[in-house]
Amino acid sequence: MRSLLVLGGEGGMAAAIAARLCVENGYQLVQDGEPAGAILIDAMAHGPETPFLDLSDSDFMAQVVEATLDRRDAFVDALSRVAERGAILVVASDAYLGRWHAAGQAAGSAALIGMMRSLAMEHARRGIRINALALPAGVDPSDAAVVGEAIGLAAALLESGTISGQCVVADRGDNLMMRQARRR
């Protein structure tokens, strides 16, 4: 049985993915504070969708600086608990690709992906793999289609012995088709 720990976002996407990993892929959840072979970090972007020129300094600081510091703390926690040759998967938002009225979310999400890639390089010699799974911002954890797509990708990223430092976008191709731009 493979051990799995979820950090952050109780009831969020990481928790939904973890529940399905346990049922479908033989993972067993461990308690907070215990080491684990696989760790999911819930780091979905949150905040109001506000045009950039209307975005207050405090909202921008919350979406970028405070969110980045919270994610840094989650990485410190995860790196202290992950087993040698283990895997960390960040469940993130695809906001780093750009969104209408979400410059703060995009900047915070881009900082997260950059941090993930740097940490993957730093911890590769310990055999620790760190990746991200980027889901549509604002996705509901009860959305069975999104969770279903995410579970297969999450399992592949956690179980691969060679993939590290990668961000896989699971949004059914929306980022490639620029559907948001066409709707405006």
MONORRA-V40897 format. One record per backbone hydrogen bond with DSSP energy under -1.0 kcal/mol. NH is the residue of the N-H (numbers start at 1). CO is the residue of the C=O. Records with the same first field share a line. If there is no record, write none. Layout:
BEGIN
NH = CO / CO
END
This chain:
BEGIN
2 = 26
4 = 28
5 = 38
7 = 40
12 = 9
16 = 12
17 = 13
18 = 14
19 = 15
20 = 16
21 = 17
22 = 18
23 = 19
24 = 20
25 = 21
27 = 21
28 = 2
30 = 4
34 = 31
36 = 81
38 = 3
39 = 87
40 = 5
41 = 89
42 = 7
43 = 91
50 = 101
54 = 51
55 = 52
60 = 56
61 = 57
62 = 58
63 = 59
64 = 60
66 = 61
67 = 62
68 = 64
69 = 65
70 = 66
71 = 67
72 = 68
73 = 69
74 = 70
75 = 71
76 = 72
77 = 73
78 = 74
79 = 75
80 = 76
81 = 78
82 = 78
83 = 36
85 = 126
86 = 83
87 = 37
88 = 129
89 = 39
90 = 131
91 = 41
92 = 133
94 = 135
97 = 94
98 = 95
102 = 99
106 = 102
107 = 103
108 = 104
109 = 105
110 = 106
111 = 107
112 = 108
113 = 109
114 = 110
115 = 111
116 = 112
117 = 113
118 = 114
119 = 115
120 = 116
121 = 117
122 = 118
123 = 119
126 = 123
127 = 124
128 = 123
129 = 86
131 = 88
132 = 166
133 = 90
134 = 168
135 = 92
139 = 136
143 = 140
144 = 142
147 = 143
148 = 144
149 = 145
150 = 146
151 = 147
152 = 148
153 = 149
154 = 150
155 = 151
156 = 152
157 = 153
158 = 154
159 = 155
160 = 156
165 = 130
168 = 132
170 = 134
174 = 171
177 = 173
182 = 178
183 = 179
END
